Amino acid sequence: MQTLKVIFWNLVFLSLFGLVCFAGLEFYLRTYQTFSTETVSAVGIPIFEEDELNTYRHKAGAKAKNGYGLPTPQIFINNIGLRNNLNYESLNESKKIKNVLMIGDSFTFGTGVDQTETYSALLEKDLNHPVALTFDPEVERGWLGDTLNFDNDPQSFKLNKGDLDRDKWRVWNAGHIGYSIGNYYLLLKKYHEIMPLETVVVNVFVANDITELRRKTWILNNQKDLIRVEDQKVFANAEGKLESRTSIVPKSMAWYWIKKRMQILRYQLDLDDPEFEKPTLTWPVFLAEDHPAWDPNMPAYWERFLQGMQMISDYAVQNEIDLHFVLLPMDVQVDDSYRDKYARIYFDEEAQIANRPQKKLMSFCAARQLNCLDLLPIFRAHPEKESLFFNYNADPHFDKLGHQVTADILYDYLKVRTK
């Protein structure tokens, strides 16, 4: 009997201890943690508002800190809804200004990095490099209009009037979290009406820009022109954050956290197979049609996406805009080491090294004679390829080095294609 009492009270004590721990975990998660679930705001930065064209947009003049588990990078949205420190003032713009518009999703926006660390900001810095003070007249002086007048001695020269009065480049960051090809088309039209555009770069993230179309409805006018994109899932709430219409906040954050951790453990022990789950936004595009987890709606997504690329191209041709498409890779395409950060290994051995979306997009570009740049082979050859993307929390975005490398690639690419 004494033994049974001891067992009973031990069980009572363990139960109470477990309840206290559970309550403590619940309190901690609700008070101090903002871990990502499908039921909470998709993006907890208050910089958004409703938009008639794209469902949601950046709020002009909004400021925020974009932590994502990193030191809190600063975000500032300028007077026309772009992530730039500089406001656009058309009446005061010099004729010497050349505008480059960078269109894209969260990669272009610069999720997780500071305002000056995005590849748009770094590209502008490269384009406006200072005039050097020593030159060899036999060496090409660059493509930005350096017109230094040399005498016979290559080390002796003088500056003529206007030597430093060259064109200045401004790179405007029109990256928007969660946007896709239809949104890109509407952004191009919107900002072309605001400012003269010499060059437009449309940055395509191959992992989900195509599959994002599953939640977006295109509204066309009588002329079959796209006039609105209705996002069926994501919207800007009253706090200026992005939320999902289909989300339901779990009654217990602690229980949700425990279930997720148990699910991860089952994957790691090979007790569950993530390949047969419902397709997510960041991997069906890589899988072959005979793969068990391939999304049967992929052909429709692809058809709509390529249609959007053609619409953007046609608009650029009609308005004499120099247009370029840049294909941004998924981290697991670049190096195997990135697989370690994905608890649910969505990419099997075949899919992780595949470049199916790049092949399809580059083939389309070649057939339509579009200017397209594929970053995948360049990233794969980079000596520090294991440091180009974030290495935590299943986040596929560029780290600071990834932005710097992308800016350098774009500079080398554009300087021989832009007057």
N, C-alpha and C positions, 0 to 999 in steps of 0.2 A: 504493500500500500504506500509506504514512504517513497518508494521509487516512482510510482505513478504520480504522486504529488509533485515530485521534483521535475519529472518530465512535463507535467501540466504547466507548472509555473515557468519553466524554461520556454515552453511554447508561447505562453502569454507574453513573456518578456521579449522574445524574438519578434512576435507580431507587433507589439507596441513599438519596438525599435524600428521595424520595417516601416510602419506607418509614419513615424517621425521622420525617417530618412526620405520617404516618398513625399511628405508634405514639405520638407526642406528643399528637395529637388524642384518641386512645383513652384515654390516661392522664388527660388533662385532663377529658374528659367523665365518666369513671367516678369521678374524685376530687372534682371541684369543681362539677359541673353536675347538676341534677335536672330537666332539661327533660322535658316531658310526652311519653310515648309510650303506645301501647296496651298495652305490655307491662310497665309499671312501676306501682307503687301509684298508684291514681287520685287519692288525696289523701294527701300525706305528712305529715299531722299526727296524732300518736298520741293521739286522744281517743275512740276507738271501742271497743266490745266487742260480743260476740254478744248477740242479743235473741230471745226466744221469739215476740214479736209481729211485729217488723219486720225480722228477720234480723240487723240491727245497730242500735246506738243509741249515744248519748253515754255515756261512762263518768263517773259522778258524781265530782266533785272533780278531774277532769282539767284540766291546764293545758298550754298549748302556745303557740308563736308561729306565726302564719299569714302567711308571707312573700309568696308569689305574685309575686316580683319587686319588691315594694314594701318600704318600711320595715316591720319585722316587727310587725304588730299582735298584741296579746295576746289570748289566748282563755282563758276560764275557764268550766268547766261546774259548775253548782251541785249541791246535794245531791239534786235530783230530775231531773237530766239536761238542764237548760235552760241556754242561754248567757246567764246573768245573774250579776252580781257578788253579788247578794243570795241567800242560801239561803231556802228556804221552810220556815217553822216554823208548822204549823197551830195548835198549842196556844196560841201567843203572838200569833196574828193578831188585830188589832183588828176590831171589827164595822164600823168606819169604812173598812176597806180594800175597794176594788173591784178585782177581778182581770180583766185583759184578757189573753187567750191569743192569741199570734200564731203561726199554724201555716203552714209553708211549706217550701221547699227551701233551696238554698244562698243564694238572694237574701235570704230572711228571716234565715237564719243570719248572713249578713254576711261572705261570702267576701272577703278582702282588706282589710277595715277593722277598726279597733280595737273593743274591747268596748263603748265608750260612743258609737261612731259608727254603729251599726246603727240602722235606722229604728224598731225596737222601743224601744231605749233613748232615742232622741230624742223619740219619741211620749210616753213616760212623763214626760219633762222638760216637754213642752208641757202635758200634762194637769195637772201639779202646779205650774203657774206660781204665783209668789208673789202674795199679795194686794197690790194697789196701795194707795198711801197718799193719793191724791187721786182723787176721783170726781165725776162729774156725775150727780145723781140722775135726770136725764132720759134718761141713756144706760143701755142694758141692761148689767148688771154681769157677764154671763157665765153659764155653765151649770154651774159647779163648786160652786155653793152659797155664794157670797159674800153675807153678810147684814149688811153694815155699816149702822149706824143713823145717819141724817143728821138734823141739826137743820134749821132754816129756811135757814141759810147752807150752800150746797153745799160750801164750802171748810172748814167747821168740822164735825167729827163726832167721835164717840167709838166705841170698840170695845166691844160688848157681850160678855158671857161666851158663849163658844162661837163667836164670829165666826171665829176661827182654827181651831176644832175642826171642820173640814169633812172630807168624804170624801177619802181619799187613794187615788190610782190607782197600781196596779202592773201593768206590762206585762211579761209573761213571754214570752221568746223561745224558741219551740219549733221553730225552723227546723232542718232536718236535711238535710245534703248528700245528694242523690240520691233523696230521698223523692218520692212522688207521691200521688195522691188517696186510694188505699187506705190508705197510711201515715198520711195526714192524719186519716182517720176513726178509726183506732186510737189516734192521739195524742189526739184529742178525748176519746174514752172514757176513756183512761188518766188524763189530767189532770183530767177532771171528777170522777173518783173520789177524787183527791187534794185538790183545792181547789174552793171555790165559784167558779163562773165567771159573771160578769155579761155579758161580751162576748167573742166569739170571732171573730177575723179569719183567714180562710183565704186565703192569698196564692198565686195561681196564676201560674206563669211559663209563658206561652202557647207558648213555643218548644219546650219538651221535657217538660212535665208530662204531656202526653197521650201522647207517643211513648215515655216512660219505661216505659209499661205493657207494652212488648214483652218486657221482661226480668223482669217480676214476675208471680207466680202467686198468685191469691187462694184462700185456704182458707176454706170456709164450713162452718158447723155445720148440724145438722138443721133449724134454723129459718131457714136461708138467710141467716144473719147472718155478716158477715166477722169472722173471729177471728184470722187470720194472713196476713201477706204474705211470700211466699218470694221473695227476690231471686235470680234464676238466675245472675247474673253477679258482683255486687259483694258482698263480705263483709269482716268485720273480721279481720285477721290477728293473729298472736301479739304483734306489736309495737303493736297498737292502731291500725293504719292501715287504710285501705280498699284492697282489691286486687280485681282481676278474675280470676275463675276460668278464663277463657279465654285469659289472657295467657301469652305465652312470652317470656322475656327474650332479646333478640337476642344472638347470639354476639359481635358486634362493634358497639359503640355508635357508633364512628366511621363504619362503613359505613352504618349506619342513618341517621345524621345527614346523610351525603353524599347518600343516596338521597332523603331528604325535601327537601333543598335543590334537587336536580335536578328533582324533581317540581314544586316551586313555580316554578322557572324555566320549565318547560314550560308551566305554566298561564299565566304572565305573557306568554309568547311566543305564546299561543293555539295551542300544539301539542297540548294535551290539553283535553278538555271535561269539567269536574268535574260537570256536570249529570247525566251518565249513570253516575256512580259509584253504589255501593251507598248507599242513603239513610242519613243520619246522624241523630243525636238532635235536632239543632237547626234543622232546616229543612223536612222533608216536610209538616209541618202547614200550611205556608203555600201549598203548591202546589195548583193546580187538578187535578181528576181526570184531565183529558186531557193533563197534563204528562208528558213521557217519564220523568221521575225520580220521579213520584208513587208513594208506597208503597201497594200494594194492600191492606195490612192496616189502613190508617188508619180505615176505618169501624168495625172491631172495637175499635180503641183508643178512638175517640170514644164508642162505645156504653158501654164499660166506665167511661170517665171521667165521663160524665154520670150513670151509675148511682151512682158514688161521691159525686158532688155531692148527689144526692137522698138518699142514705143519711145524709150529714152533716146535711142540712137536717132530715130526719125526726127524727134524734136530738136536734137542737137544739130543735125544737118540743116534743118529748116532755119535755124537761128545762128548758123555759122559759129557754133561752139566747139572747141577742141575737146573731144570726149575720150575718156579712157576708163576701162573696167579693170579693177585689180582684184585678184582672187586671194582671199586670206585663208590659210589652212587651219585645220583643227590640230590641236597640240599632239594628239596621238598619231597623227600622220607624220609628224616631223621626227619624233623620237619615241622609242618604246618606253623610256623611263617615265613618261607622263601618264602611263596607264596606272601607275601606283596610287595616284591621287583619286581614282574613281573606285569607290567602294563596290558599286555594282558594275562589274566589268562589262560594259555595253558592247565593247569592240572585241570580236573574236579574232583569231590569228589572221584570218584572211582580211577582215574589214579594217583592221588597225593600220595596215600598210597600203591599203587601196587608195588610188587617186581617181576613183570613178567620177565624182562631181567635177573635178578639174578637167578631165578628159572631155566630158560632155560639154562643158562651158567653152573650152578652148576650141573644140570642133565647131560649135555654133559661131564663135567669133571669127574663125577662119572662113567659114562659109558666107558670112555677112560682111567680111572685111572690116571688122571692128577692132579697135586698139585694145588688146587685153594682155595683162601681165599676170602670170602665175607665180606666186611667191613660194610655193611648196619646194621646188628643187633648190632654190636659193637658201631657204631656211634649213633644209636637210644638209646642205653643204657647209653651213656656218659652224665654225669651231666651237662656239658656245651655245649650240642648239638646245642644250638642256636647261638654259637659263632664259630663254626667250618668252616663256609663258609662266604664269603663276603656277606654283607647285603646291597648292593647298585647296581643300574644300571643293574639289571637283569643278573649279573655276577655269574655263578654257581661255580666258582673256590674256592679252599680251602683258608681260611685266615691263618694267622701264626699258630694259635692253631690247625687248621686242619692238617697242615703239621707236627706239633709236635706229635699229636696224631697218625697220620699214621705211622710216623717213629717209635714210641714206639711199636705200634702193630706189625709192620714188624720185629722189633728186637726180640720181644717175640716169634713170629712165626718162624723166621728163626733159632734162636739159638738152637732149639731142632731138626731141620731138616738138619742142615749143620754141616759138620765135621770141 
